[in-house]
């Protein structure tokens, strides 16, 4: 039987999920934005290391939104 009341220290929580936030000029939102992708795109992204993939997707999405949506306002 698993422990119903596990003790999770702040150190444990900090190392459990890395946010990959270095180089960002503003804080991240709590809500995750997710989309389904074609299998070939998913496979190509899945071949990347997790940290590199997160940084890559965050960068290209931010660039596209800034270029296509924010700059038009």
C-alpha positions in Angstrom: 0.0 0.0 0.0 1.3 3.5 -0.9 1.8 6.2 1.6 -1.4 8.3 1.7 0.4 11.3 3.2 3.9 11.5 1.7 6.2 14.2 2.9 7.3 16.4 0.0 10.0 18.9 0.9 10.5 22.1 -1.1 13.8 20.7 -2.4 12.0 17.7 -3.7 9.3 19.8 -5.4 11.9 22.1 -7.0 13.8 19.2 -8.6 10.8 17.2 -9.6 9.7 19.4 -12.5 12.1 21.7 -14.2 10.5 24.7 -15.9 13.4 25.6 -18.3 12.8 29.3 -17.7 16.3 30.7 -18.2 16.4 33.6 -20.7 12.7 34.5 -20.3 11.8 38.1 -19.7 8.4 37.4 -18.1 6.9 34.7 -15.8 5.2 31.7 -17.2 1.4 31.2 -16.9 0.2 28.2 -14.9 -2.2 26.9 -17.6 -0.6 24.7 -20.3 -1.4 25.3 -23.9 -1.5 22.0 -25.9 -2.4 21.0 -29.4 -2.5 17.7 -31.3 0.1 17.5 -34.1 0.5 15.3 -37.2 2.4 12.1 -36.3 5.5 13.1 -38.3 5.9 16.4 -36.5 5.3 14.6 -33.1 8.0 12.1 -34.0 10.5 14.7 -34.9 9.9 16.7 -31.7 9.9 13.5 -29.7 13.4 12.8 -30.9 14.7 16.0 -29.3 15.9 16.0 -25.6 13.1 17.3 -23.4 14.8 20.6 -22.4 15.8 21.4 -25.9 12.2 20.6 -27.2 10.6 22.8 -24.6 12.9 25.8 -25.3 12.5 25.3 -29.1 8.7 25.2 -29.0 8.5 28.1 -26.6 10.8 30.2 -28.9 9.1 29.4 -32.2 5.5 29.9 -30.8 6.5 33.2 -29.1 8.1 34.4 -32.3 5.1 33.5 -34.4 2.5 35.0 -32.1 4.6 38.2 -31.7 5.0 38.5 -35.5 1.5 37.5 -36.6 -0.8 38.6 -33.8 0.8 41.1 -31.4 2.6 43.3 -34.0 -0.7 43.7 -35.9 -2.5 45.4 -33.0 
